[in-house]
Amino acid sequence: MSKRIIWIVTVFMGLAMAALLLVQAYWIKNAVLVKEKQFDQLITRAMIDITHEIERLEVNKISSRLLNPLSADSLMYMAPADTGNSAGLQPVGVANDGLTEREDQLGDIRERRKREARQFLNNQRLFVDRIVATMFTGSPRIEDRISASEMENVIHKVLTDTQIDLPYEYAVLRMTNDTAYHSAHYNPFAEAEYYSIQLFPNDIYAHSSYLKIYFPEKEDFLFRSLSYLAGSSLLLTLTILVSFALTVFIMFRQKRLSEIRSDFISNMTHELKTPISTISLASQMLGDKSIPAELKNMGQISKIISEECRRLGNQVEKVLQTSVFDKGKIKLKTGEVNMHELISGVVDNFSIQVKNRNGKMSTALQAESFLLQADQVHITNVMSNLLDNAIKYCNLDPEIRVETANKMEFFMIAVTDNGIGINRNDQKRIFEKFYRVPTGNVHTVKGFGLGLSYVKMVVEAHQGYVEVESELHKGSTFKIYLPLKDTLRHAKD
C-alpha cells in the first residue's frame, strides 16, 4: 500500500471521526434540552397545584370563620329558633291509645322534617353566598390571606408529591413588587432560572400577588440525570478514537516495516552474494587446468574459501537466530561462564582485524565477580556483534576498549569505540529489527540491521538490559548489564 493511499484513508477516517463527535455533541445537547423542558413542565404543573392548594386552604379558613359561632346541632340541621321544639324530637313509641294516635304522630314528624329540610337548604345557600362575598371583599394583603408557614408547608407538600427532590428558594411578592416573605436563603439576584405564577388567579378583582421559585442545583440535577447516557456515549466515543489512533499507527508502522523488510532483502542479497561470488571464483581457480598447480597457491585459496564460508555461515546464523526470536522466547542453555575468559577469547579473535586497520584494542577487566549463569554461545555472539560493529562503523584507525565492572547486582561490560557515532534520534531505534542508521546511498558498511536487535534480545533473555551512550562523529559506548544473582558465591568458590 502506497503512502498516498494511507494518507487518503487516514483523512477519510479522521473526517468520519469528526462527524461522529459532532453527532454525539448534538445528541447530548438535545438530550439536555429535552430534559430541561420536561423539568420545566413538571415545575409548571407543580406551581399550578400550589395555587389550587392555596385557594382550597383559603376557602377552608373562611368556612371555619363563618361556621365557628354555630353549635354542632345548628351545623347539622340549621333549625330555626322558633320551631317550638327546642327539646328535639321525641322517640315514637307504641301508646295504649291505639293506631290513630300513632298515625297522627307520624304525620307530624313528616311535616316537621320537610320544614327542617327547606330551612337547611336556605341556610346552605346563605352560607355559600357569605363565602363568596367574603372572597370578593377580602383583604388585598397577601399576609391576611395566607401566612409564611402555610405557604412553606403547601410548597413543600406539592413538590414532594410531584417527586421533585431538589433544594429550592422562594419568595411571595405583593402587587407593588416588594417581597411579602421569602425563604431563608432566597437571593433575588441569583443566576438561576425563576419560575413565577400568580396567586389566587380565580379572584374577580386580581390583586397581582406572585410566587417566585428557583432551584439552585437545577443544572447539576439535569447533568446528573443524563450522566449515565452521556458517560456511556463518551466512553464509546473515546474507545472509537483510541481504535482510530491505533489503526493509523499500525498502518504507518506496517508501511515502515514493509520498507525496512525491503531494505533487509536487498542487504541480505548483497551480503550473501559477496561470499558466494568469492567462493565461486576460488573454486574456478582450483579447477582451471591452464594454471599449474604450483602457481595456484592452494593454501591461500583454501583460506579464502574457509573465511568466506565462515562469513556466510555467520550471516545465515543471524537470520536464523532472529527467526527463532520471532517465534517465541529463546531457550537458553545456561551454565557457569567465566566472563573474563570469554571476553578475552572474543577480543583475541578480533585483534587481527583491528591490527590490519592500524588500530588498537585494549581491555580493563576489573570486575571482582565474573562467574555468571549464562548461555556461553549467545553471550559470545553478543560480544562478537558489538566488536564487529565497533570495527565496521569507524572511518579512522579503530581504537576499541573493553571494560568490565560490578555495578550493584549486575556484571557490566562496556565496549567503547572511536567510530562515527549515532545521533539522538537513531539511538532510540538502533535496537529495532532490520533497522540500520541511514548513510544515504553509500553502502560501504555491510549488514542486515539484525546485530543490535539480537544483542538486546539475548541480554533481555538473561534478564539484563543494554544502554548506549553516543555522540555523532565522536564514538559510542555500549554497556551490557547481566544479573549476578548467585555469582558472588560462585566467584568465591
BELNOR-V845414 format. One record per pair of residues at least 24 apart in sequence whose ideal C-beta (glycine too) atoms are under 6 Angstrom apart, sorted by the first residue. I is the first residue (numbers start at 1). J is the second residue. Records with the same first field share a line. If there is no record, write none. Layout:
I = J  J
//
This chain:
6 = 251
10 = 248
13 = 244
17 = 244
24 = 233  237
28 = 230
31 = 226
35 = 222  225
36 = 222
43 = 195
46 = 158  159  162
47 = 197
49 = 158
50 = 154  155  158
53 = 154
54 = 146  154
58 = 145
62 = 131  134
66 = 130
77 = 116
78 = 119  120  123
79 = 116
80 = 119
136 = 204
140 = 207
142 = 172  174  180  209
143 = 180
148 = 181
166 = 215  217  221
167 = 216  217
168 = 213  215
169 = 214
170 = 213
171 = 212
172 = 211
173 = 210
175 = 207  208
260 = 434
264 = 434  448
267 = 448
268 = 448
271 = 315  446
275 = 308  311  312
278 = 308
279 = 305  308
318 = 450
321 = 454
322 = 450
325 = 457
330 = 461
332 = 375  461
333 = 375
334 = 373  374  375
336 = 371
337 = 372  374  376
338 = 371
339 = 370  372
340 = 365  370
346 = 383  384
347 = 402
350 = 387
353 = 391
354 = 398
357 = 398
358 = 397
359 = 397  398  399
360 = 399
361 = 400
362 = 401
363 = 402
364 = 403
365 = 404
366 = 405
367 = 404  405  406  411
368 = 406
369 = 406  484  487  488  491
371 = 487  490  491
372 = 411  482  487
374 = 462
378 = 458
382 = 455  458
385 = 451  455
386 = 415  478
389 = 451
390 = 417
392 = 445
393 = 419  420
394 = 419
409 = 484
410 = 481  483
411 = 482  484
412 = 481
413 = 480
414 = 477  479
415 = 478
416 = 477
417 = 475  476
418 = 475
419 = 475
421 = 470  471  472  473  474  475  476
422 = 470  476
423 = 472
427 = 468
431 = 456
//
